[in-house]
Amino acid sequence: MQSGAVEAVQWLLGTGMQLPFTTEQFFGVFRDYNTALYPAQFLLFGLAVMAIVLVVVPRRWSGVGISGILAVLWAWLGIAYHLCFFTAINPLAYGFAALSLAGSFAFLWQGVIRRKLDFRMTRGTHTVIGIVLVIYALAIYPAWSVYSGHTYPELPTFGLPCPTTLFTLGLLAFLVRPYPRGTLVVPVLWASIGGQAAFLLGVPQDAGLLVAGVIGLVLMMEANKSSRHDQEGAW
């Protein structure tokens, strides 16, 4: 990893040239979060399952439902994690909270109020990518975390930044074009931050965020494109 990239991520996660917290403190925040908010993790996971069902078995209101779930997840991330816990060790958590709430508002505005987001599972590369990212977020990520030695309650459970970002980008891979690219901005930004932090904080499973971030950038470039194949539901 080039020193410039390391310094940039250190600035984003902390202040100056050093992180304002240790790896032990970082996972200690996960422990405090999981202990204090149990069993909310199961409710959040249940919302993820509901979103998947709405993609697999679409209804007229599926886009609104999925968007609403994503809005709740990102609002929870900003308030329940960043504001209530991460601020204890990192003052920039206030900025991360604002970023997460902006992401929540984007899903609420574009998907629930304007109804501009439609999700569909079809034959094609995008669907394969979406399935892989969702499985990675909900199954592979926690399994890898345990294998790496981060067991519960220090386990980064679903509802925390990195697995939530992976899951979100997985769902966004199912978007039907054309769609507003603004909903991708916050997940892509966090994928960049979290992915690089994998090397600084010893969380190798977060490296998957770098790949997810690239996928998110591609989705942003494709946002306003449409074709006959898109209208037929085949990407």
N, C-alpha and C positions, 0 to 999 in steps of 0.2 A: 504494500500500500504506500502510495507516495505521501511524503510528509505534508504537502499542501492539503491533501484531502483529509488527513488526520487532523490537522489544525482547524480546518473548516468545521468538521463534525464536533471537535471539542468546543469550539465557540458556540455552535448551535445547542449543544447539550449542557454546556456549562458556561464559564466565563474565563476569558484569558486563554492561557496555554494549557491549563489543567482542568480536569473535571472537578466540580465542587463537591464530589462525593466519591466514595470508594465502591468497588463492586459489591462488597458486603452490604453497604448501606442501600445500594440500588435494589438488591434482592430482598433486603429487609423491608422496603416499602411494599413489595409484593406480598410479603408475609403479613404485614399490618393490614393491607387492603383485603386480602383473602379472609383473614380472621375476623375482621370487623364487619364485613359485608356478607358473609356466608348466611344463607344459601343463594344469594343473588346470582352467583355464577351459573347455577342451573337454570334460572329464569332467562338469563341472557342466551345461554345455549339453546333453550327452547325457542326463543325468538329467531335464532339462526336457522333452526330446523323448519320453522314456519315459513321463513323466506324461501328456503330451498323447495318446499312443497309448492309454494306459489309459482315458482319457476317451472317445476316439473309438470304440475297440473294447473295450467293458467286459467284464470277467470277474467271477467271484464275489469275487475277492480284489482287485479294482481299487481299492476304497476304501482298503484297507490299504496297497497299493502306493503310491498317490498320497500318502497321509498320511505314509508313511515317507520318501518323497522330499522332501516339504516339511519334515519334521523334520530331515533331513540338511542341506538348504539353509540353514535358519535356525541350526542349530548351527555350520555352517561360517562363516556370516556373523558370528556372535558371537565365535568363537574365532580363525579364520584372518584375519579382517579387523580387527574392532574391537580385540581383545586384542593381536594380534601386530603391528598396523601403526598403527591410528588413535590408539592411546594415546600414540604418539610426539609428537603435536601437540595432542591434546585430552584432558585428564584425565577428562572426562565419558564418554569412550569405554568406561570400565569399566561405567558404568551402561547404556550402549547394548548392551554385550556381555551383561549380565544380562537386559536386555529381550529380546534376540534368543534367548537360551537359554530364556527363559520361553515364547517363541513356539514354539520347537522342542519343548519338553516338552508344550505344549498339543496339537500335532499327534500326537505320540507317544502321549499318554494317550488322547485322544478318538478318534483315527483308527486307531491300530495296536492298542492294548490293549483299549479299549472297543468299537471298531469302530462308532462312531457317525457316521462321515462317509462318505457315498455320493455319488459324482460321476456326472452323467449329461448327455449332450448331447441336448437335445430341441428341439422347435420353440418359439420364444418369445423374449422380450426378454432374459432372463437369458443364454441361450446366445449371442446376438449380442454382448452386452456382454463375456462371457467370451472370445469369439474375438477381439474388438477389443483387449482388454487384453493378451492373450497375444501377439498379433502386434506390438503396440506395444512390449512388453517385449523381445521377442527379435529384432525386425527394425527397427522404426521408431526405437526408442531409440538403438541403436548407430549407425544411419545418421545420425540427427540430431546425435549427438555428434561424429561425424567432420566433418559439415558445419559445426558450430560451432567447429571447429579443435582438437578434443581427439582426436588420433589415438593409436593404440597406440604406446607402452605406457601413456600417460596416459588412455587410453580407459576409461570406467567399464564394464567387462565384466560379463557375467552372473555372478552370485554375489556382487556388491557390493550394497549396501543398496537403492538405488532400483530398478534393473531387477528384483531379486529380489522386492521388495514389489509391483511392478506385476504380475509374473507370478503371484505368490501370490493376489492379489485377483482376477486373471483366472480362475484355477482355482476359487476359492471361489464364483465366480458360477455354477458348474456344480453346486453342492451341491443335493442333494435334501432338501427339507424334510419333517419338522422336523429341525434339527441344532443342536448346542450353539453358542451365540454366542461362547463364550469363545475359540474358535480365531481369531476375527476381530479380537480386541482389539489384539494386537501389530501386525499389518499396518496396521490403521487408524491407530494411534498413529504409526507410522513414516511413513505417507503424509502425515500432518499435518506432521511435522517436516521431511521431505525436500521436500515440496511448497513450503513457505514458504522453505526454504533456496535454492530455485531463484533467487529474487530477490536473495538476499544473496551468492551465490557465482557468479552468472552461468552457471547451468546451465539454460537455458530448457526443455529436454526434461523436467526434473523437475517442471514445472508440471502435467504429466499426473497426478502423484500426488494433486493436490488433487481432481481429478475422481474418481480411483480411491478416494480416501478417502471421498468422499460416497457412492459406490456401496457401499463397505464398511459404512457406517453404515446404509444401507437394508437390506443383507443381514442386519445384526445385528437390526434391527427385525422382519424377517421370519422370524427363526430358528425360533421355536417355533410358527409358523403352519402349518397343514396343511389340505388340502381334497381333495375328490374329484379335482380336476384334477391336484393334486400326486401323488396316488397313481397316477394314470394316466400320470404322467410328462410332462404338458403344463403349462407355467407360463403 
